[in-house]
Amino acid sequence: MKCELFQGNCLDYLKDTSEPFHLTFLDPPFNQNKDYRKHNDDMDNDEYWKWMAEVSQSIFERTECGGAIYFMQREKNAHLVIRTLIDTGWSFQNLIIWKKKASAVPEAKRFGKHYQIIVYATKGKVPRVFNKLRINPPLLVTEKYSRSNGMFVTDVWDDIRELTSGYYAGEEPIRLETGERAHKQQSPVALLLRIILSSSVIGDTIFDPFAGTGTTLVTGSQLRRRSIGAEIDPENIKIIRNRLTTFRKNDDVLRFRKDYSFTENLDQIWGDKSVIMDEVPQLNPVQYMLFEDRASSYQESEE
Ligand SMILES: C[S@@+](CC[C@H](N)C(=O)[O-])C[C@H]1O[C@@H](n2cnc3c(N)ncnc32)[C@H](O)[C@@H]1O
C-alpha cells in the first residue's frame, strides 16, 4: 500500500490537499522546550493552543464524515485538548489513559505522573468505523480462571510499552551509530497498531501531520491503509525514508497479531494472515512519494 510523505509544514500540506482522511494520529511537539531542530518548542501558551486549533480544524475539514482523530498530549493538558477538539467541530468519544510501564516521574507535592493522554474524537457523533478489539493480557494474581474469550479493550491502555532510553525499550527505537535514540518522541508500533485497527478498515487513508520517525506510515502501510505523513525536519525525513525502504523486524506488526486473536473479525480488519505474510517482504522497498516542498513538483521515488 502506498505511503506519501510531505517534507514541510503540515499546515501547508493541509492547505493544498483535497485528500479525504479517515483517521488522523496527532502527536505534536508538546511545547515543553524540547530541542527540535526545526521547531520552537517554547511558544507562548496561547499561541501554541491557537496553532493546535488551526491544525485540528484543517484536519476536521478534510476528514470524511464519521472519521476519527487521536490527539496525544501530556496529562495536564487534557482539558485543553478536549476543548480544542470540540471548538474545532470534533465530537468527543474517549479520554484514553496510556499508562506508562516505566517508573512514574516523582513529584514533591503531588502524585507522581504515570500516564499520557490520547483524546479520541470523531467528525459527527457516530464513528464510521469502530472495531471492538479483544486482547488477552496476563491474568492478575487476583484472577483465578483464564479467560475463554479474552477481554475488550477499554480506555486504559496499560499493555503498550513506551520507547524510553536505555535497554528497557528493547530494539524498537531507531538509534544513531552512537547508540543514542534518533528521535526522542518515537511512538511504539503497538500504539499505532491499536489506533489503526480500532478506527479504520483496509484501504482507508490515514494521516499523520507530525510524522517524526514515520511510525504511523510504517504501521499503516503494513495494514494496507494508505498512509500520508508530513514532517518539517529533513533529518527526520531521512529517517522515515530509511525506515520505509529498509524494513526492520522491530517494525513488523505481525509480532502483535496473537495479542488480538480473540477479536471477532480480525481477518477482515487486519487482513487475512496468509496474504499479509506474503506482503511483508514487498515492503522492501515500500512504494512512496516524497513531496520535497510545496513549491516543487512531486518526486516519485523508490518505486
Ligand atoms: C512528537 S514528534 C512525533 C513523533 C512521532 N509520533 C513518531 O512516532 O516518531 C513531533 C514531530 O513534529 C515535527 N514538526 C514540528 N513542527 C512541525 C510542523 N509544523 N509540520 C510538520 N512537522 C512538524 C517535529 O520535527 C517532530 O518530529
The ligand as an SDF file (V2000), in Angstrom:
LIG
                    3D

 27 29  0  0  0  0  0  0  0  0999 V2000
    6.2550   14.3830   18.9580 C   0  0  0  0  0  0  0  0  0  0  0  0
    7.1080   14.2280   17.4470 S   0  0  0  0  0  0  0  0  0  0  0  0
    6.2010   12.9620   16.5980 C   0  0  0  0  0  0  0  0  0  0  0  0
    6.7880   11.5920   16.8100 C   0  0  0  0  0  0  0  0  0  0  0  0
    6.0770   10.5070   16.0220 C   0  0  0  0  0  0  0  0  0  0  0  0
    4.7830   10.1760   16.5910 N   0  0  0  0  0  0  0  0  0  0  0  0
    6.9260    9.2450   15.8940 C   0  0  0  0  0  0  0  0  0  0  0  0
    6.4180    8.1310   16.1050 O   0  0  0  0  0  0  0  0  0  0  0  0
    8.1130    9.3590   15.6010 O   0  0  0  0  0  0  0  0  0  0  0  0
    6.6460   15.7000   16.5990 C   0  0  0  0  0  0  0  0  0  0  0  0
    7.2990   15.9030   15.2390 C   0  0  0  0  0  0  0  0  0  0  0  0
    6.6880   17.0230   14.5950 O   0  0  0  0  0  0  0  0  0  0  0  0
    7.6550   17.6700   13.7740 C   0  0  0  0  0  0  0  0  0  0  0  0
    7.1320   19.0220   13.4840 N   0  0  0  0  0  0  0  0  0  0  0  0
    7.1800   20.1260   14.2620 C   0  0  0  0  0  0  0  0  0  0  0  0
    6.5170   21.1460   13.6850 N   0  0  0  0  0  0  0  0  0  0  0  0
    6.0010   20.6630   12.5240 C   0  0  0  0  0  0  0  0  0  0  0  0
    5.1730   21.2240   11.5010 C   0  0  0  0  0  0  0  0  0  0  0  0
    4.7560   22.4930   11.5570 N   0  0  0  0  0  0  0  0  0  0  0  0
    4.8150   20.4420   10.4630 N   0  0  0  0  0  0  0  0  0  0  0  0
    5.2420   19.1510   10.3800 C   0  0  0  0  0  0  0  0  0  0  0  0
    6.0370   18.5650   11.3220 N   0  0  0  0  0  0  0  0  0  0  0  0
    6.3900   19.3130   12.3810 C   0  0  0  0  0  0  0  0  0  0  0  0
    8.9250   17.6120   14.6010 C   0  0  0  0  0  0  0  0  0  0  0  0
   10.0680   17.7630   13.7920 O   0  0  0  0  0  0  0  0  0  0  0  0
    8.7880   16.2160   15.2470 C   0  0  0  0  0  0  0  0  0  0  0  0
    9.4840   15.2420   14.5070 O   0  0  0  0  0  0  0  0  0  0  0  0
  1  2  1  0
  2  3  1  0
  2 10  1  0
  3  4  1  0
  4  5  1  0
  5  6  1  0
  5  7  1  0
  7  8  2  0
  7  9  1  0
 10 11  1  0
 11 12  1  0
 11 26  1  0
 12 13  1  0
 13 14  1  0
 13 24  1  0
 14 15  1  0
 14 23  1  0
 15 16  2  0
 16 17  1  0
 17 18  1  0
 17 23  2  0
 18 19  1  0
 18 20  2  0
 20 21  1  0
 21 22  2  0
 22 23  1  0
 24 25  1  0
 24 26  1  0
 26 27  1  0
M  CHG  2   2   1   9  -1
M  END
$$$$
